[in-house]
Amino acid sequence: MEHLSIHLAEKALMGGAVQFRWMYPIERYLSTLKNLHQMKLSKTKPRASRREIDRLHSETFHEWFKNYINGEEEASSSNCYSEEIKQLANGPTPYKMYYNSCIS
C-alpha cells in the first residue's frame, strides 16, 4: 500500500487526469443514442415485441449511428460532435498494415 501514492502519481503523469481517460462520458452518450434509436424503431414498427426491437437495434445501430452523426438524420443536423465521436461513428480505418517479422 505504501507504493500506491507513487504509482498513482506515475499514472497521472503518463495519462493525465483520470476524467480524460475514462469512457463514462462516451458510454453515457451512446446509451442516450441507443434509447433514441430504439424509440425510432418502436415508432416505425409499433407491433414489434421488445425482443424484436432489441434484435433490430443490434442489427441496424451501426448504420443509423453513422448516418446520425454525419448529419444524414434530420434530428442531428444542428449538433456539433467531437472528433472522437465522429471517428467512432465512421468505424475502423480500411487501411491494413502487414509486417513480415517481429522485432523483440
CNS distance restraints for C-alpha pairs under 8 A (distance, minus, plus):
assign (resid   3 and name CA) (resid   7 and name CA) 6.29 0.50 0.50
assign (resid   4 and name CA) (resid   8 and name CA) 6.03 0.50 0.50
assign (resid   5 and name CA) (resid   9 and name CA) 6.18 0.50 0.50
assign (resid   6 and name CA) (resid  10 and name CA) 6.36 0.50 0.50
assign (resid   7 and name CA) (resid  11 and name CA) 6.18 0.50 0.50
assign (resid   8 and name CA) (resid  12 and name CA) 6.12 0.50 0.50
assign (resid   9 and name CA) (resid  13 and name CA) 6.25 0.50 0.50
assign (resid  10 and name CA) (resid  14 and name CA) 6.20 0.50 0.50
assign (resid  11 and name CA) (resid  15 and name CA) 5.96 0.50 0.50
assign (resid  11 and name CA) (resid  16 and name CA) 7.52 0.50 0.50
assign (resid  12 and name CA) (resid  16 and name CA) 4.82 0.50 0.50
assign (resid  12 and name CA) (resid  17 and name CA) 5.84 0.50 0.50
assign (resid  12 and name CA) (resid  18 and name CA) 7.24 0.50 0.50
assign (resid  15 and name CA) (resid  21 and name CA) 7.05 0.50 0.50
assign (resid  16 and name CA) (resid  20 and name CA) 6.92 0.50 0.50
assign (resid  16 and name CA) (resid  21 and name CA) 7.65 0.50 0.50
assign (resid  17 and name CA) (resid  21 and name CA) 7.20 0.50 0.50
assign (resid  18 and name CA) (resid  22 and name CA) 6.35 0.50 0.50
assign (resid  23 and name CA) (resid  27 and name CA) 6.04 0.50 0.50
assign (resid  24 and name CA) (resid  28 and name CA) 5.90 0.50 0.50
assign (resid  25 and name CA) (resid  29 and name CA) 6.13 0.50 0.50
assign (resid  26 and name CA) (resid  30 and name CA) 6.05 0.50 0.50
assign (resid  26 and name CA) (resid  85 and name CA) 7.89 0.50 0.50
assign (resid  27 and name CA) (resid  31 and name CA) 6.04 0.50 0.50
assign (resid  28 and name CA) (resid  32 and name CA) 6.43 0.50 0.50
assign (resid  29 and name CA) (resid  33 and name CA) 6.40 0.50 0.50
assign (resid  30 and name CA) (resid  34 and name CA) 5.98 0.50 0.50
assign (resid  31 and name CA) (resid  35 and name CA) 6.34 0.50 0.50
assign (resid  32 and name CA) (resid  36 and name CA) 6.31 0.50 0.50
assign (resid  33 and name CA) (resid  37 and name CA) 6.09 0.50 0.50
assign (resid  33 and name CA) (resid  65 and name CA) 7.84 0.50 0.50
assign (resid  34 and name CA) (resid  38 and name CA) 6.16 0.50 0.50
assign (resid  34 and name CA) (resid  61 and name CA) 7.68 0.50 0.50
assign (resid  35 and name CA) (resid  39 and name CA) 6.11 0.50 0.50
assign (resid  36 and name CA) (resid  40 and name CA) 6.28 0.50 0.50
assign (resid  37 and name CA) (resid  41 and name CA) 6.23 0.50 0.50
assign (resid  37 and name CA) (resid  57 and name CA) 7.17 0.50 0.50
assign (resid  37 and name CA) (resid  61 and name CA) 7.16 0.50 0.50
assign (resid  37 and name CA) (resid  64 and name CA) 7.65 0.50 0.50
assign (resid  38 and name CA) (resid  42 and name CA) 6.08 0.50 0.50
assign (resid  38 and name CA) (resid  53 and name CA) 6.75 0.50 0.50
assign (resid  38 and name CA) (resid  54 and name CA) 7.54 0.50 0.50
assign (resid  38 and name CA) (resid  57 and name CA) 6.36 0.50 0.50
assign (resid  39 and name CA) (resid  43 and name CA) 6.29 0.50 0.50
assign (resid  40 and name CA) (resid  44 and name CA) 6.33 0.50 0.50
assign (resid  41 and name CA) (resid  45 and name CA) 5.99 0.50 0.50
assign (resid  41 and name CA) (resid  53 and name CA) 6.61 0.50 0.50
assign (resid  41 and name CA) (resid  56 and name CA) 7.79 0.50 0.50
assign (resid  41 and name CA) (resid  57 and name CA) 7.58 0.50 0.50
assign (resid  42 and name CA) (resid  46 and name CA) 5.31 0.50 0.50
assign (resid  42 and name CA) (resid  48 and name CA) 7.21 0.50 0.50
assign (resid  42 and name CA) (resid  53 and name CA) 6.78 0.50 0.50
assign (resid  48 and name CA) (resid  52 and name CA) 5.85 0.50 0.50
assign (resid  48 and name CA) (resid  53 and name CA) 6.41 0.50 0.50
assign (resid  49 and name CA) (resid  53 and name CA) 6.28 0.50 0.50
assign (resid  50 and name CA) (resid  54 and name CA) 6.18 0.50 0.50
assign (resid  51 and name CA) (resid  55 and name CA) 6.23 0.50 0.50
assign (resid  52 and name CA) (resid  56 and name CA) 6.11 0.50 0.50
assign (resid  53 and name CA) (resid  57 and name CA) 5.97 0.50 0.50
assign (resid  54 and name CA) (resid  58 and name CA) 6.20 0.50 0.50
assign (resid  55 and name CA) (resid  59 and name CA) 6.31 0.50 0.50
assign (resid  56 and name CA) (resid  60 and name CA) 5.98 0.50 0.50
assign (resid  56 and name CA) (resid  61 and name CA) 7.99 0.50 0.50
assign (resid  57 and name CA) (resid  61 and name CA) 5.33 0.50 0.50
assign (resid  60 and name CA) (resid  64 and name CA) 6.27 0.50 0.50
assign (resid  61 and name CA) (resid  65 and name CA) 5.79 0.50 0.50
assign (resid  62 and name CA) (resid  66 and name CA) 6.22 0.50 0.50
assign (resid  62 and name CA) (resid  89 and name CA) 7.40 0.50 0.50
assign (resid  63 and name CA) (resid  67 and name CA) 6.23 0.50 0.50
assign (resid  64 and name CA) (resid  68 and name CA) 5.92 0.50 0.50
assign (resid  65 and name CA) (resid  69 and name CA) 6.10 0.50 0.50
assign (resid  65 and name CA) (resid  89 and name CA) 6.04 0.50 0.50
assign (resid  66 and name CA) (resid  70 and name CA) 6.07 0.50 0.50
assign (resid  66 and name CA) (resid  89 and name CA) 4.69 0.50 0.50
assign (resid  66 and name CA) (resid  90 and name CA) 5.84 0.50 0.50
assign (resid  67 and name CA) (resid  71 and name CA) 6.19 0.50 0.50
assign (resid  67 and name CA) (resid  72 and name CA) 4.92 0.50 0.50
assign (resid  67 and name CA) (resid  73 and name CA) 5.92 0.50 0.50
assign (resid  68 and name CA) (resid  72 and name CA) 5.77 0.50 0.50
assign (resid  68 and name CA) (resid  73 and name CA) 4.80 0.50 0.50
assign (resid  68 and name CA) (resid  74 and name CA) 7.90 0.50 0.50
assign (resid  68 and name CA) (resid  75 and name CA) 7.67 0.50 0.50
assign (resid  68 and name CA) (resid  76 and name CA) 5.96 0.50 0.50
assign (resid  69 and name CA) (resid  73 and name CA) 7.89 0.50 0.50
assign (resid  69 and name CA) (resid  76 and name CA) 6.75 0.50 0.50
assign (resid  69 and name CA) (resid  81 and name CA) 7.40 0.50 0.50
assign (resid  69 and name CA) (resid  85 and name CA) 7.86 0.50 0.50
assign (resid  69 and name CA) (resid  86 and name CA) 6.54 0.50 0.50
assign (resid  69 and name CA) (resid  89 and name CA) 6.64 0.50 0.50
assign (resid  70 and name CA) (resid  86 and name CA) 7.53 0.50 0.50
assign (resid  71 and name CA) (resid  76 and name CA) 5.57 0.50 0.50
assign (resid  71 and name CA) (resid  77 and name CA) 4.95 0.50 0.50
assign (resid  72 and name CA) (resid  76 and name CA) 7.74 0.50 0.50
assign (resid  72 and name CA) (resid  77 and name CA) 7.49 0.50 0.50
assign (resid  73 and name CA) (resid  77 and name CA) 7.06 0.50 0.50
assign (resid  81 and name CA) (resid  85 and name CA) 6.30 0.50 0.50
assign (resid  81 and name CA) (resid  86 and name CA) 6.68 0.50 0.50
assign (resid  82 and name CA) (resid  86 and name CA) 6.46 0.50 0.50
assign (resid  83 and name CA) (resid  87 and name CA) 6.14 0.50 0.50
assign (resid  84 and name CA) (resid  88 and name CA) 6.07 0.50 0.50
assign (resid  85 and name CA) (resid  89 and name CA) 6.10 0.50 0.50
assign (resid  86 and name CA) (resid  90 and name CA) 6.26 0.50 0.50
assign (resid  87 and name CA) (resid  91 and name CA) 6.43 0.50 0.50
assign (resid  87 and name CA) (resid  92 and name CA) 7.92 0.50 0.50
assign (resid  88 and name CA) (resid  92 and name CA) 7.70 0.50 0.50
